[in-house]
């Protein structure tokens, strides 16, 4: 998946906070906050908290550049914070 599609999916997850009937609002409130701050300009800073939540839950994985296989939380817990450039997998 290309970054644009990945960001679109993260945006969809972030916007769930506005849905009063979504029962997971408390789970996504904190990771959604950078998206609503005008001072946050960097896409990685804006989306990392939501990516980290979804990665930690095992909802998504990523494939580091140069690798042919996806990694999930149970494979490498620190991957989102490792500085390796990922290719996203959902």
PDB file as gemmi writes it, atoms N, CA and C in Angstrom:
CRYST1    1.000    1.000    1.000  90.00  90.00  90.00 P 1                      
ATOM      1  N   UNK A   1       0.843  -1.154   0.000  1.00  0.00           N  
ATOM      2  CA  UNK A   1       0.000   0.000   0.000  1.00  0.00           C  
ATOM      3  C   UNK A   1       0.899   1.230   0.000  1.00  0.00           C  
ATOM      4  N   UNK A   2       0.523   2.196  -0.782  1.00  0.00           N  
ATOM      5  CA  UNK A   2       1.280   3.436  -0.842  1.00  0.00           C  
ATOM      6  C   UNK A   2       0.938   4.326   0.351  1.00  0.00           C  
ATOM      7  N   UNK A   3       1.832   5.264   0.643  1.00  0.00           N  
ATOM      8  CA  UNK A   3       1.656   6.120   1.806  1.00  0.00           C  
ATOM      9  C   UNK A   3       0.337   6.885   1.767  1.00  0.00           C  
ATOM     10  N   UNK A   4      -0.091   7.340   0.598  1.00  0.00           N  
ATOM     11  CA  UNK A   4      -1.333   8.102   0.494  1.00  0.00           C  
ATOM     12  C   UNK A   4      -2.533   7.266   0.950  1.00  0.00           C  
ATOM     13  N   UNK A   5      -2.576   6.009   0.542  1.00  0.00           N  
ATOM     14  CA  UNK A   5      -3.669   5.129   0.956  1.00  0.00           C  
ATOM     15  C   UNK A   5      -3.581   4.831   2.451  1.00  0.00           C  
ATOM     16  N   UNK A   6      -2.379   4.611   2.937  1.00  0.00           N  
ATOM     17  CA  UNK A   6      -2.184   4.358   4.355  1.00  0.00           C  
ATOM     18  C   UNK A   6      -2.664   5.549   5.183  1.00  0.00           C  
ATOM     19  N   UNK A   7      -2.285   6.756   4.782  1.00  0.00           N  
ATOM     20  CA  UNK A   7      -2.710   7.959   5.488  1.00  0.00           C  
ATOM     21  C   UNK A   7      -4.227   8.103   5.438  1.00  0.00           C  
ATOM     22  N   UNK A   8      -4.826   7.795   4.312  1.00  0.00           N  
ATOM     23  CA  UNK A   8      -6.278   7.865   4.197  1.00  0.00           C  
ATOM     24  C   UNK A   8      -6.953   6.924   5.201  1.00  0.00           C  
ATOM     25  N   UNK A   9      -6.402   5.751   5.362  1.00  0.00           N  
ATOM     26  CA  UNK A   9      -6.972   4.802   6.321  1.00  0.00           C  
ATOM     27  C   UNK A   9      -6.758   5.271   7.762  1.00  0.00           C  
ATOM     28  N   UNK A  10      -5.602   5.852   8.032  1.00  0.00           N  
ATOM     29  CA  UNK A  10      -5.380   6.410   9.367  1.00  0.00           C  
ATOM     30  C   UNK A  10      -6.327   7.582   9.626  1.00  0.00           C  
ATOM     31  N   UNK A  11      -6.550   8.406   8.597  1.00  0.00           N  
ATOM     32  CA  UNK A  11      -7.511   9.503   8.738  1.00  0.00           C  
ATOM     33  C   UNK A  11      -8.895   8.959   9.078  1.00  0.00           C  
ATOM     34  N   UNK A  12      -9.297   7.889   8.410  1.00  0.00           N  
ATOM     35  CA  UNK A  12     -10.593   7.279   8.712  1.00  0.00           C  
ATOM     36  C   UNK A  12     -10.662   6.828  10.164  1.00  0.00           C  
ATOM     37  N   UNK A  13      -9.586   6.232  10.656  1.00  0.00           N  
ATOM     38  CA  UNK A  13      -9.548   5.784  12.055  1.00  0.00           C  
ATOM     39  C   UNK A  13      -9.601   6.976  13.001  1.00  0.00           C  
ATOM     40  N   UNK A  14      -8.858   8.030  12.687  1.00  0.00           N  
ATOM     41  CA  UNK A  14      -8.836   9.223  13.523  1.00  0.00           C  
ATOM     42  C   UNK A  14     -10.207   9.882  13.573  1.00  0.00           C  
ATOM     43  N   UNK A  15     -10.897   9.909  12.440  1.00  0.00           N  
ATOM     44  CA  UNK A  15     -12.204  10.567  12.395  1.00  0.00           C  
ATOM     45  C   UNK A  15     -13.293   9.789  13.140  1.00  0.00           C  
ATOM     46  N   UNK A  16     -13.015   8.557  13.515  1.00  0.00           N  
ATOM     47  CA  UNK A  16     -13.981   7.818  14.324  1.00  0.00           C  
ATOM     48  C   UNK A  16     -14.248   8.509  15.653  1.00  0.00           C  
ATOM     49  N   UNK A  17     -13.334   9.338  16.093  1.00  0.00           N  
ATOM     50  CA  UNK A  17     -13.499  10.067  17.347  1.00  0.00           C  
ATOM     51  C   UNK A  17     -14.733  10.984  17.277  1.00  0.00           C  
ATOM     52  N   UNK A  18     -15.108  11.403  16.081  1.00  0.00           N  
ATOM     53  CA  UNK A  18     -16.268  12.282  15.916  1.00  0.00           C  
ATOM     54  C   UNK A  18     -17.588  11.518  15.862  1.00  0.00           C  
ATOM     55  N   UNK A  19     -17.523  10.205  15.801  1.00  0.00           N  
ATOM     56  CA  UNK A  19     -18.722   9.378  15.725  1.00  0.00           C  
ATOM     57  C   UNK A  19     -19.175   9.022  17.140  1.00  0.00           C  
ATOM     58  N   UNK A  20     -20.258   9.640  17.575  1.00  0.00           N  
ATOM     59  CA  UNK A  20     -20.741   9.442  18.949  1.00  0.00           C  
ATOM     60  C   UNK A  20     -21.130   7.993  19.228  1.00  0.00           C  
ATOM     61  N   UNK A  21     -21.476   7.240  18.212  1.00  0.00           N  
ATOM     62  CA  UNK A  21     -21.882   5.847  18.438  1.00  0.00           C  
ATOM     63  C   UNK A  21     -20.712   4.861  18.398  1.00  0.00           C  
ATOM     64  N   UNK A  22     -19.521   5.354  18.070  1.00  0.00           N  
ATOM     65  CA  UNK A  22     -18.343   4.477  18.041  1.00  0.00           C  
ATOM     66  C   UNK A  22     -17.887   4.197  19.467  1.00  0.00           C  
ATOM     67  N   UNK A  23     -17.922   2.943  19.865  1.00  0.00           N  
ATOM     68  CA  UNK A  23     -17.637   2.576  21.257  1.00  0.00           C  
ATOM     69  C   UNK A  23     -16.151   2.609  21.611  1.00  0.00           C  
ATOM     70  N   UNK A  24     -15.279   2.740  20.645  1.00  0.00           N  
ATOM     71  CA  UNK A  24     -13.845   2.765  20.910  1.00  0.00           C  
ATOM     72  C   UNK A  24     -13.260   4.168  20.990  1.00  0.00           C  
ATOM     73  N   UNK A  25     -14.101   5.161  21.154  1.00  0.00           N  
ATOM     74  CA  UNK A  25     -13.632   6.557  21.168  1.00  0.00           C  
ATOM     75  C   UNK A  25     -12.550   6.791  22.213  1.00  0.00           C  
ATOM     76  N   UNK A  26     -12.687   6.207  23.387  1.00  0.00           N  
ATOM     77  CA  UNK A  26     -11.676   6.418  24.435  1.00  0.00           C  
ATOM     78  C   UNK A  26     -10.320   5.849  24.021  1.00  0.00           C  
ATOM     79  N   UNK A  27     -10.316   4.781  23.250  1.00  0.00           N  
ATOM     80  CA  UNK A  27      -9.064   4.161  22.808  1.00  0.00           C  
ATOM     81  C   UNK A  27      -8.312   5.040  21.826  1.00  0.00           C  
ATOM     82  N   UNK A  28      -9.064   5.736  20.984  1.00  0.00           N  
ATOM     83  CA  UNK A  28      -8.398   6.489  19.915  1.00  0.00           C  
ATOM     84  C   UNK A  28      -8.277   7.979  20.195  1.00  0.00           C  
ATOM     85  N   UNK A  29      -8.805   8.432  21.314  1.00  0.00           N  
ATOM     86  CA  UNK A  29      -8.756   9.871  21.593  1.00  0.00           C  
ATOM     87  C   UNK A  29      -7.322  10.394  21.666  1.00  0.00           C  
ATOM     88  N   UNK A  30      -6.492   9.793  22.497  1.00  0.00           N  
ATOM     89  CA  UNK A  30      -5.107  10.276  22.656  1.00  0.00           C  
ATOM     90  C   UNK A  30      -4.300  10.150  21.356  1.00  0.00           C  
ATOM     91  N   UNK A  31      -4.314   8.992  20.669  1.00  0.00           N  
ATOM     92  CA  UNK A  31      -3.524   8.914  19.431  1.00  0.00           C  
ATOM     93  C   UNK A  31      -4.043   9.802  18.305  1.00  0.00           C  
ATOM     94  N   UNK A  32      -5.272  10.282  18.419  1.00  0.00           N  
ATOM     95  CA  UNK A  32      -5.832  11.161  17.399  1.00  0.00           C  
ATOM     96  C   UNK A  32      -5.450  12.620  17.584  1.00  0.00           C  
ATOM     97  N   UNK A  33      -5.074  13.000  18.778  1.00  0.00           N  
ATOM     98  CA  UNK A  33      -4.853  14.407  19.103  1.00  0.00           C  
ATOM     99  C   UNK A  33      -3.845  15.126  18.206  1.00  0.00           C  
ATOM    100  N   UNK A  34      -2.706  14.535  17.834  1.00  0.00           N  
ATOM    101  CA  UNK A  34      -1.771  15.281  16.965  1.00  0.00           C  
ATOM    102  C   UNK A  34      -2.393  15.712  15.641  1.00  0.00           C  
ATOM    103  N   UNK A  35      -3.359  14.969  15.146  1.00  0.00           N  
ATOM    104  CA  UNK A  35      -4.003  15.325  13.880  1.00  0.00           C  
ATOM    105  C   UNK A  35      -4.846  16.592  13.999  1.00  0.00           C  
ATOM    106  N   UNK A  36      -5.226  16.936  15.216  1.00  0.00           N  
ATOM    107  CA  UNK A  36      -6.069  18.106  15.428  1.00  0.00           C  
ATOM    108  C   UNK A  36      -5.289  19.322  15.915  1.00  0.00           C  
ATOM    109  N   UNK A  37      -3.975  19.193  16.056  1.00  0.00           N  
ATOM    110  CA  UNK A  37      -3.142  20.308  16.492  1.00  0.00           C  
ATOM    111  C   UNK A  37      -2.573  21.028  15.270  1.00  0.00           C  
ATOM    112  N   UNK A  38      -2.804  22.323  15.199  1.00  0.00           N  
ATOM    113  CA  UNK A  38      -2.311  23.080  14.047  1.00  0.00           C  
ATOM    114  C   UNK A  38      -0.794  23.183  14.031  1.00  0.00           C  
ATOM    115  N   UNK A  39      -0.152  22.969  15.174  1.00  0.00           N  
ATOM    116  CA  UNK A  39       1.305  23.077  15.236  1.00  0.00           C  
ATOM    117  C   UNK A  39       2.015  21.851  14.659  1.00  0.00           C  
ATOM    118  N   UNK A  40       1.306  20.752  14.494  1.00  0.00           N  
ATOM    119  CA  UNK A  40       1.899  19.522  13.967  1.00  0.00           C  
ATOM    120  C   UNK A  40       1.828  19.555  12.446  1.00  0.00           C  
ATOM    121  N   UNK A  41       2.985  19.582  11.811  1.00  0.00           N  
ATOM    122  CA  UNK A  41       3.055  19.656  10.351  1.00  0.00           C  
ATOM    123  C   UNK A  41       3.614  18.375   9.724  1.00  0.00           C  
ATOM    124  N   UNK A  42       4.477  17.689  10.445  1.00  0.00           N  
ATOM    125  CA  UNK A  42       5.137  16.496   9.927  1.00  0.00           C  
ATOM    126  C   UNK A  42       4.179  15.311   9.944  1.00  0.00           C  
ATOM    127  N   UNK A  43       4.042  14.615   8.805  1.00  0.00           N  
ATOM    128  CA  UNK A  43       3.064  13.529   8.738  1.00  0.00           C  
ATOM    129  C   UNK A  43       3.411  12.406   9.701  1.00  0.00           C  
ATOM    130  N   UNK A  44       4.680  12.129   9.903  1.00  0.00           N  
ATOM    131  CA  UNK A  44       5.068  11.051  10.818  1.00  0.00           C  
ATOM    132  C   UNK A  44       4.696  11.407  12.259  1.00  0.00           C  
ATOM    133  N   UNK A  45       4.916  12.664  12.642  1.00  0.00           N  
ATOM    134  CA  UNK A  45       4.546  13.101  13.989  1.00  0.00           C  
ATOM    135  C   UNK A  45       3.031  13.046  14.183  1.00  0.00           C  
ATOM    136  N   UNK A  46       2.302  13.372  13.122  1.00  0.00           N  
ATOM    137  CA  UNK A  46       0.851  13.400  13.203  1.00  0.00           C  
ATOM    138  C   UNK A  46       0.255  11.991  13.308  1.00  0.00           C  
ATOM    139  N   UNK A  47       0.801  11.053  12.560  1.00  0.00           N  
ATOM    140  CA  UNK A  47       0.183   9.733  12.458  1.00  0.00           C  
ATOM    141  C   UNK A  47       0.843   8.649  13.307  1.00  0.00           C  
ATOM    142  N   UNK A  48       2.042   8.891  13.824  1.00  0.00           N  
ATOM    143  CA  UNK A  48       2.735   7.849  14.577  1.00  0.00           C  
ATOM    144  C   UNK A  48       1.926   7.314  15.758  1.00  0.00           C  
ATOM    145  N   UNK A  49       1.275   8.166  16.573  1.00  0.00           N  
ATOM    146  CA  UNK A  49       0.522   7.611  17.701  1.00  0.00           C  
ATOM    147  C   UNK A  49      -0.592   6.646  17.270  1.00  0.00           C  
ATOM    148  N   UNK A  50      -1.299   6.968  16.183  1.00  0.00           N  
ATOM    149  CA  UNK A  50      -2.361   6.060  15.718  1.00  0.00           C  
ATOM    150  C   UNK A  50      -1.756   4.794  15.128  1.00  0.00           C  
ATOM    151  N   UNK A  51      -0.672   4.948  14.359  1.00  0.00           N  
ATOM    152  CA  UNK A  51       0.008   3.768  13.827  1.00  0.00           C  
ATOM    153  C   UNK A  51       0.463   2.875  14.969  1.00  0.00           C  
ATOM    154  N   UNK A  52       1.056   3.470  15.992  1.00  0.00           N  
ATOM    155  CA  UNK A  52       1.574   2.695  17.127  1.00  0.00           C  
ATOM    156  C   UNK A  52       0.447   1.921  17.807  1.00  0.00           C  
ATOM    157  N   UNK A  53      -0.706   2.564  18.021  1.00  0.00           N  
ATOM    158  CA  UNK A  53      -1.842   1.878  18.636  1.00  0.00           C  
ATOM    159  C   UNK A  53      -2.281   0.696  17.783  1.00  0.00           C  
ATOM    160  N   UNK A  54      -2.473   0.921  16.494  1.00  0.00           N  
ATOM    161  CA  UNK A  54      -2.948  -0.150  15.615  1.00  0.00           C  
ATOM    162  C   UNK A  54      -1.915  -1.259  15.454  1.00  0.00           C  
ATOM    163  N   UNK A  55      -0.642  -0.898  15.434  1.00  0.00           N  
ATOM    164  CA  UNK A  55       0.429  -1.900  15.359  1.00  0.00           C  
ATOM    165  C   UNK A  55       0.462  -2.724  16.641  1.00  0.00           C  
ATOM    166  N   UNK A  56       0.399  -2.044  17.794  1.00  0.00           N  
ATOM    167  CA  UNK A  56       0.446  -2.750  19.082  1.00  0.00           C  
ATOM    168  C   UNK A  56      -0.725  -3.705  19.256  1.00  0.00           C  
ATOM    169  N   UNK A  57      -1.870  -3.349  18.687  1.00  0.00           N  
ATOM    170  CA  UNK A  57      -3.045  -4.218  18.768  1.00  0.00           C  
ATOM    171  C   UNK A  57      -2.986  -5.370  17.764  1.00  0.00           C  
ATOM    172  N   UNK A  58      -2.029  -5.326  16.848  1.00  0.00           N  
ATOM    173  CA  UNK A  58      -1.913  -6.365  15.835  1.00  0.00           C  
ATOM    174  C   UNK A  58      -2.849  -6.153  14.655  1.00  0.00           C  
ATOM    175  N   UNK A  59      -3.446  -4.957  14.577  1.00  0.00           N  
ATOM    176  CA  UNK A  59      -4.373  -4.653  13.505  1.00  0.00           C  
ATOM    177  C   UNK A  59      -3.665  -4.419  12.177  1.00  0.00           C  
ATOM    178  N   UNK A  60      -2.437  -3.938  12.240  1.00  0.00           N  
ATOM    179  CA  UNK A  60      -1.672  -3.733  11.019  1.00  0.00           C  
ATOM    180  C   UNK A  60      -0.222  -4.097  11.261  1.00  0.00           C  
ATOM    181  N   UNK A  61       0.444  -4.296  10.177  1.00  0.00           N  
ATOM    182  CA  UNK A  61       1.866  -4.593  10.214  1.00  0.00           C  
ATOM    183  C   UNK A  61       2.554  -3.719   9.186  1.00  0.00           C  
ATOM    184  N   UNK A  62       3.837  -3.890   9.060  1.00  0.00           N  
ATOM    185  CA  UNK A  62       4.547  -3.142   8.036  1.00  0.00           C  
ATOM    186  C   UNK A  62       5.704  -3.986   7.517  1.00  0.00           C  
ATOM    187  N   UNK A  63       6.137  -3.610   6.347  1.00  0.00           N  
ATOM    188  CA  UNK A  63       7.249  -4.306   5.708  1.00  0.00           C  
ATOM    189  C   UNK A  63       8.381  -3.304   5.561  1.00  0.00           C  
ATOM    190  N   UNK A  64       9.469  -3.498   6.296  1.00  0.00           N  
ATOM    191  CA  UNK A  64      10.604  -2.571   6.166  1.00  0.00           C  
ATOM    192  C   UNK A  64      11.142  -2.569   4.741  1.00  0.00           C  
ATOM    193  N   UNK A  65      11.620  -1.420   4.296  1.00  0.00           N  
ATOM    194  CA  UNK A  65      12.202  -1.319   2.956  1.00  0.00           C  
ATOM    195  C   UNK A  65      13.266  -2.385   2.763  1.00  0.00           C  
ATOM    196  N   UNK A  66      13.235  -2.992   1.606  1.00  0.00           N  
ATOM    197  CA  UNK A  66      14.208  -4.022   1.281  1.00  0.00           C  
ATOM    198  C   UNK A  66      13.849  -5.408   1.804  1.00  0.00           C  
ATOM    199  N   UNK A  67      12.706  -5.533   2.445  1.00  0.00           N  
ATOM    200  CA  UNK A  67      12.274  -6.819   2.989  1.00  0.00           C  
ATOM    201  C   UNK A  67      11.097  -7.346   2.181  1.00  0.00           C  
ATOM    202  N   UNK A  68      10.976  -8.661   2.122  1.00  0.00           N  
ATOM    203  CA  UNK A  68       9.868  -9.275   1.399  1.00  0.00           C  
ATOM    204  C   UNK A  68       8.754  -9.753   2.314  1.00  0.00           C  
ATOM    205  N   UNK A  69       8.888  -9.550   3.617  1.00  0.00           N  
ATOM    206  CA  UNK A  69       7.858 -10.052   4.523  1.00  0.00           C  
ATOM    207  C   UNK A  69       7.396  -8.956   5.487  1.00  0.00           C  
ATOM    208  N   UNK A  70       6.122  -9.061   5.859  1.00  0.00           N  
ATOM    209  CA  UNK A  70       5.533  -8.112   6.791  1.00  0.00           C  
ATOM    210  C   UNK A  70       5.897  -8.494   8.214  1.00  0.00           C  
ATOM    211  N   UNK A  71       5.979  -7.502   9.058  1.00  0.00           N  
ATOM    212  CA  UNK A  71       6.229  -7.706  10.477  1.00  0.00           C  
ATOM    213  C   UNK A  71       5.043  -7.169  11.261  1.00  0.00           C  
ATOM    214  N   UNK A  72       4.702  -7.877  12.304  1.00  0.00           N  
ATOM    215  CA  UNK A  72       3.628  -7.466  13.192  1.00  0.00           C  
ATOM    216  C   UNK A  72       4.196  -7.355  14.599  1.00  0.00           C  
ATOM    217  N   UNK A  73       3.397  -6.847  15.527  1.00  0.00           N  
ATOM    218  CA  UNK A  73       3.833  -6.602  16.893  1.00  0.00           C  
ATOM    219  C   UNK A  73       4.522  -7.820  17.499  1.00  0.00           C  
ATOM    220  N   UNK A  74       3.938  -9.004  17.292  1.00  0.00           N  
ATOM    221  CA  UNK A  74       4.526 -10.200  17.901  1.00  0.00           C  
ATOM    222  C   UNK A  74       5.874 -10.568  17.262  1.00  0.00           C  
ATOM    223  N   UNK A  75       6.169 -10.007  16.091  1.00  0.00           N  
ATOM    224  CA  UNK A  75       7.459 -10.273  15.435  1.00  0.00           C  
ATOM    225  C   UNK A  75       8.554  -9.336  15.945  1.00  0.00           C  
ATOM    226  N   UNK A  76       8.207  -8.073  16.096  1.00  0.00           N  
ATOM    227  CA  UNK A  76       9.197  -7.064  16.496  1.00  0.00           C  
ATOM    228  C   UNK A  76       8.471  -5.898  17.158  1.00  0.00           C  
ATOM    229  N   UNK A  77       8.367  -5.946  18.465  1.00  0.00           N  
ATOM    230  CA  UNK A  77       7.584  -4.981  19.222  1.00  0.00           C  
ATOM    231  C   UNK A  77       8.035  -3.536  19.037  1.00  0.00           C  
ATOM    232  N   UNK A  78       9.310  -3.308  18.852  1.00  0.00           N  
ATOM    233  CA  UNK A  78       9.825  -1.938  18.778  1.00  0.00           C  
ATOM    234  C   UNK A  78       9.914  -1.393  17.358  1.00  0.00           C  
ATOM    235  N   UNK A  79       9.388  -2.089  16.376  1.00  0.00           N  
ATOM    236  CA  UNK A  79       9.533  -1.661  14.985  1.00  0.00           C  
ATOM    237  C   UNK A  79       9.063  -0.231  14.732  1.00  0.00           C  
ATOM    238  N   UNK A  80       7.905   0.207  15.246  1.00  0.00           N  
ATOM    239  CA  UNK A  80       7.491   1.580  14.948  1.00  0.00           C  
ATOM    240  C   UNK A  80       8.441   2.641  15.481  1.00  0.00           C  
ATOM    241  N   UNK A  81       9.229   2.313  16.469  1.00  0.00           N  
ATOM    242  CA  UNK A  81      10.145   3.283  17.059  1.00  0.00           C  
ATOM    243  C   UNK A  81      11.598   3.042  16.653  1.00  0.00           C  
ATOM    244  N   UNK A  82      11.832   2.106  15.750  1.00  0.00           N  
ATOM    245  CA  UNK A  82      13.202   1.708  15.425  1.00  0.00           C  
ATOM    246  C   UNK A  82      13.882   2.619  14.419  1.00  0.00           C  
ATOM    247  N   UNK A  83      13.111   3.478  13.751  1.00  0.00           N  
ATOM    248  CA  UNK A  83      13.698   4.350  12.745  1.00  0.00           C  
ATOM    249  C   UNK A  83      13.828   3.698  11.380  1.00  0.00           C  
ATOM    250  N   UNK A  84      13.444   2.419  11.277  1.00  0.00           N  
ATOM    251  CA  UNK A  84      13.473   1.762   9.960  1.00  0.00           C  
ATOM    252  C   UNK A  84      12.304   2.273   9.132  1.00  0.00           C  
ATOM    253  N   UNK A  85      12.558   2.542   7.876  1.00  0.00           N  
ATOM    254  CA  UNK A  85      11.514   3.070   6.996  1.00  0.00           C  
ATOM    255  C   UNK A  85      10.596   1.921   6.566  1.00  0.00           C  
ATOM    256  N   UNK A  86       9.301   1.980   6.965  1.00  0.00           N  
ATOM    257  CA  UNK A  86       8.405   0.873   6.651  1.00  0.00           C  
ATOM    258  C   UNK A  86       7.606   1.088   5.373  1.00  0.00           C  
ATOM    259  N   UNK A  87       7.140  -0.017   4.827  1.00  0.00           N  
ATOM    260  CA  UNK A  87       6.109  -0.036   3.805  1.00  0.00           C  
ATOM    261  C   UNK A  87       4.908  -0.652   4.505  1.00  0.00           C  
ATOM    262  N   UNK A  88       3.766  -0.008   4.451  1.00  0.00           N  
ATOM    263  CA  UNK A  88       2.624  -0.380   5.286  1.00  0.00           C  
ATOM    264  C   UNK A  88       1.865  -1.587   4.763  1.00  0.00           C  
ATOM    265  N   UNK A  89       1.311  -2.355   5.651  1.00  0.00           N  
ATOM    266  CA  UNK A  89       0.477  -3.517   5.299  1.00  0.00           C  
ATOM    267  C   UNK A  89      -0.719  -3.525   6.240  1.00  0.00           C  
ATOM    268  N   UNK A  90      -1.886  -3.636   5.673  1.00  0.00           N  
ATOM    269  CA  UNK A  90      -3.102  -3.726   6.487  1.00  0.00           C  
ATOM    270  C   UNK A  90      -3.905  -4.914   6.021  1.00  0.00           C  
TER     271      UNK A  90                                                      
END                                                                             
